[in-house]
Amino acid sequence: MHAAARPHAEREQRRDGTMGRPYLAGTRVAARLADVSITRDRHGRGLRGPIAFDSPVPPARPRTSRQRFDAITLRIVRDLDRRWSQRLGLVEYAVEDVPPVNDGWTDAVPLAALVRGSGARPTRLIFYRRPIEHRCSSGDDVEELVLMVACEQVAELLGVDPHEVHPNYQSDL
């Protein structure tokens, strides 16, 4: 409440037990901060200030669907790249929101694109986030579908069966 709205504010007793005027309340801030307990969690918003920063910080979790999708795709692509790096050579992996509009689509929107490299240009495997997420009902489904799409694209690139690419590949999604 504003001091002007409280005519007797200058005679009120403050929390620290001293009498004083409201505009002098900030003069003892340093002394009061030294008395603050380490477990102070004011209004349930978590620890604030230097106490919170000195403690080990847990790793940040992805917050948006784009960040979650990127994390899932990165984990799967790293695994596949580690397994097949000798045969794959240089491959760039990318995630885009939607595929470019193409008149050649007949029945379905593509989930990924494989652009073969030539000369100095590396091969690119592009995952399309929105079409993949649209076909899934949960985060586990997204992971399974990304794995399926990645296995099929890598298998096409290597000329092998998708079941050989990764042991967790399922073609019945």
N, C-alpha and C positions, 0 to 999 in steps of 0.2 A: 504494500500500500504506500502511496505517496506521502511524504512528510507533511505536505501542506494539508492533506485531508485528515491528518491526525494532529490536533492541536497540542496534545500532551506528549508528543514523540520525544522531545528533548529530555523528559524526566523518566522515560521508561528504562527498565533494567534490561541490559543486553544479555545474551546467552552466556557470555563469559563471566557474568556476575557483577560487572562494573556498571556504574551509572554514566550516562553520557548522551551526547547528541548524535543523531543518525549520520550526519556528515563527517563525524570523526570515526565511524565504524571501521574504515579501511586502515587506520593507523596501526592496528594490532594484528593485521593479517599475517605477517611473518611469524609472530609468536603463536597464533592459533594454528597455522599450518603445521608447525612442529609438533603439536599435540594430536594431530589427526591420526586416527588408527590406520594401520596398513590395510585393514579389511573394509574400509569405507566404500560403500556402494550406494551412493546417493540416488534416490528415486528409481533404483533398479536398472540403471543404464550402464552398469559395468564400471570398472575402475577408470579413473581419469588422472591425467597428469603424469609426473615422473614415476610414480609408483607403478603405473601400468606399463610404462615403456622399459623399465628395468627387468621385467619378467620375460621369460622366453615367449616369443610370439608364435602361435600355431600357424602352419602354412595356410595361405589364403585359399579358400575354396572358390571354384568358379561360381559366379552369381547369375549370369545371364545364360540363356539357352545357347547362344553363339559360343560363349566361353566353354560351356560344358561339351558342346559338340566338338570344338577344337581340341579339347583335352582328350576326349575319347578317340578321335581320329589320329591324333599325335601318338597316343599309346599304341594303337593298332599298327600304324605305319612304321613306327620304330621297331616293333617286333618283327614285322614282315621284312623290313630292310635288313635287320640283323640276320635273319634266316637266309635271305636270298641275295645279299649284297654282291657276292662274287658273280652271280649270273645276271643280275639286273643292271649293273653298271650305274651310271649317273641317272637318277630319276628325281625329278622335282615333284613334290606333293603340294597340292593347294586345296583350299576350301573356298567355295563361292556360295553366295546365298541361293541363287537360282541360275539355271542354264540360260544361255542366250536363246532368244526365240528363233526357231528354225521351221521353215515350211516342210521339211522332210519328216517331221514327227507324224507317225501314223496312228499309234494307239496309246502310247504312254510317254510321260515326261522322263527323260533320262535321269538316273541317280548319280552318274559319274561319267567322265569323259577321259579317254586315253588318247593323248596327242603324241604320236611317235616323233622322236627327235631326228634331226638330220644334221650332219656336219658338226658344228660347234654347239648347236642347240640340243639340250638334253630332252629326254622323254618327260612328259608331264602327265600326272594322274590328278584329275580335278574331281573333288567330291562336291555335290550340290546339297547343301544343308537343308533347305526348306523341303524339297521333295522327299528326302530321306525321313525327316522328322514327321512329315505329313502322313507317312505310311506306318508310323509307330505309335503305340499307346503308352509306352513307358521308357525310362532311360535304359533299361536292360535291352529292350527291343531295338533302340537306336544303336547300342553297341553291337548287337548281333547282326543288324542290317549293314552297318558300316564294315564289319568284318567280312560279311558275305560279298559285298560289292568290291572291297579291296582284294579279296582272294580271287574273284572272277577276273578283275582287271589285270592283276599280276599274272594269273594263269594264262590269260590271252597274250600277254607280253612275252612270257617265257615259252609258250606253246606246250603247256602241261595241263593236266586235269586239276580243277580247283581244289579237290580233296587232298592233293599232294602239297598244296601251298601252305596250309595251316591245319593242324589236327582238330581244331574246333569249328571248322567250316561246316555249315549246314545249308543245304540247298533248298530246303522245304519251308522257307520263311514266306 
